[in-house]
Amino acid sequence: MKILGTIIGIALMPTVAAQTQQLQTRECNASNIAFVAEAIAKMAEGKQKKTASDEIGLASEAMAEGKDDECRDHLLKATLQTK
């Protein structure tokens, strides 16, 4: 059983790596923030939704202030909470 778990984990690694790379390169703009905000709205109430909501709010503020790196960081954190 342990071998099967390892095989499944190895098979999923490229997918996870691709998703992580996509998230890391997510541009900080209103469209991406709206996309993530929509995903957050569909989440069940709980700690993850609260964290994601807080992070997307911080991303919006950072974008408005022209702080792209900070915005991307918060956008990534919000996105990860929706997974």
Sine and cosine of phi, psi and omega as CSV:
sin_phi,cos_phi,sin_psi,cos_psi,sin_omega,cos_omega
0.00,0.00,-0.61,0.79,0.01,-1.00
-0.90,0.45,-0.60,0.80,0.01,-1.00
-0.91,0.42,-0.67,0.74,0.02,-1.00
-0.87,0.49,-0.68,0.73,0.04,-1.00
-0.88,0.48,-0.64,0.77,0.03,-1.00
-0.91,0.41,-0.69,0.72,0.01,-1.00
-0.89,0.47,-0.70,0.72,0.02,-1.00
-0.89,0.46,-0.69,0.73,0.02,-1.00
-0.87,0.49,-0.67,0.74,0.02,-1.00
-0.91,0.41,-0.64,0.77,0.00,-1.00
-0.90,0.43,-0.54,0.84,-0.03,-1.00
-0.99,0.11,-0.28,0.96,-0.07,-1.00
-0.83,0.56,-0.72,0.69,0.01,-1.00
-0.88,0.48,-0.60,0.80,0.01,-1.00
-0.91,0.42,-0.74,0.68,0.01,-1.00
-0.89,0.45,-0.68,0.73,0.01,-1.00
-0.88,0.47,-0.66,0.75,0.01,-1.00
-0.91,0.41,-0.66,0.75,0.03,-1.00
-0.90,0.43,-0.68,0.73,0.01,-1.00
-0.89,0.46,-0.68,0.73,0.02,-1.00
-0.89,0.45,-0.67,0.74,0.02,-1.00
-0.88,0.47,-0.67,0.74,0.01,-1.00
-0.91,0.41,-0.65,0.76,-0.04,-1.00
-0.92,0.40,-0.44,0.90,-0.02,-1.00
-0.99,-0.16,0.07,1.00,-0.01,-1.00
-0.85,0.53,0.85,-0.53,-0.02,-1.00
-0.95,0.30,0.60,-0.80,0.03,-1.00
-1.00,0.07,0.98,-0.19,0.07,-1.00
-0.51,-0.86,0.18,-0.98,-0.08,-1.00
-0.88,0.48,-0.59,0.81,-0.01,-1.00
-0.90,0.44,-0.72,0.69,0.00,-1.00
-0.93,0.37,-0.61,0.79,0.05,-1.00
-0.90,0.44,-0.68,0.73,0.02,-1.00
-0.90,0.44,-0.64,0.77,0.01,-1.00
-0.87,0.48,-0.72,0.69,-0.01,-1.00
-0.94,0.35,-0.64,0.77,0.03,-1.00
-0.87,0.50,-0.62,0.79,0.04,-1.00
-0.90,0.44,-0.67,0.74,0.04,-1.00
-0.90,0.44,-0.62,0.79,0.01,-1.00
-0.90,0.43,-0.66,0.75,-0.01,-1.00
-0.87,0.50,-0.48,0.88,-0.02,-1.00
-1.00,0.08,-0.13,0.99,-0.04,-1.00
-0.96,0.26,0.46,-0.89,0.12,-0.99
-0.94,0.34,0.51,-0.86,0.04,-1.00
-0.87,0.49,0.61,-0.79,0.03,-1.00
0.36,-0.93,-0.09,-1.00,-0.06,-1.00
-0.87,0.49,-0.68,0.74,-0.02,-1.00
-0.90,0.44,-0.66,0.75,0.00,-1.00
-0.91,0.41,-0.64,0.77,0.01,-1.00
-0.89,0.45,-0.72,0.69,0.01,-1.00
-0.88,0.48,-0.72,0.69,0.00,-1.00
-0.88,0.48,-0.67,0.74,0.01,-1.00
-0.89,0.45,-0.68,0.73,0.04,-1.00
-0.88,0.47,-0.71,0.70,-0.04,-1.00
-0.91,0.41,-0.64,0.77,-0.01,-1.00
-0.93,0.37,-0.55,0.83,0.09,-1.00
-0.90,0.44,-0.68,0.73,0.04,-1.00
-0.92,0.40,-0.59,0.81,0.05,-1.00
-0.89,0.45,-0.69,0.73,0.01,-1.00
-0.88,0.48,-0.69,0.72,0.03,-1.00
-0.88,0.47,-0.72,0.70,-0.01,-1.00
-0.89,0.46,-0.65,0.76,0.02,-1.00
-0.88,0.47,-0.69,0.72,-0.01,-1.00
-0.89,0.46,-0.49,0.87,-0.01,-1.00
-1.00,-0.02,0.02,1.00,0.01,-1.00
0.97,0.25,0.34,0.94,-0.01,-1.00
-0.99,-0.11,0.98,0.18,-0.12,-0.99
-0.88,0.48,-0.71,0.70,-0.02,-1.00
-0.88,0.47,-0.70,0.71,0.01,-1.00
-0.90,0.44,-0.67,0.75,0.03,-1.00
-0.87,0.49,-0.74,0.68,0.01,-1.00
-0.87,0.49,-0.64,0.77,0.02,-1.00
-0.87,0.49,-0.74,0.68,-0.01,-1.00
-0.93,0.37,-0.60,0.80,0.03,-1.00
-0.90,0.44,-0.67,0.75,0.05,-1.00
-0.89,0.46,-0.72,0.69,0.00,-1.00
-0.88,0.47,-0.66,0.75,0.03,-1.00
-0.90,0.43,-0.69,0.72,-0.01,-1.00
-0.88,0.47,-0.68,0.73,-0.01,-1.00
-0.88,0.47,-0.51,0.86,0.02,-1.00
-0.94,0.34,-0.38,0.93,-0.03,-1.00
-1.00,0.10,-0.10,1.00,-0.05,-1.00
-0.99,0.11,0.00,0.00,0.00,0.00
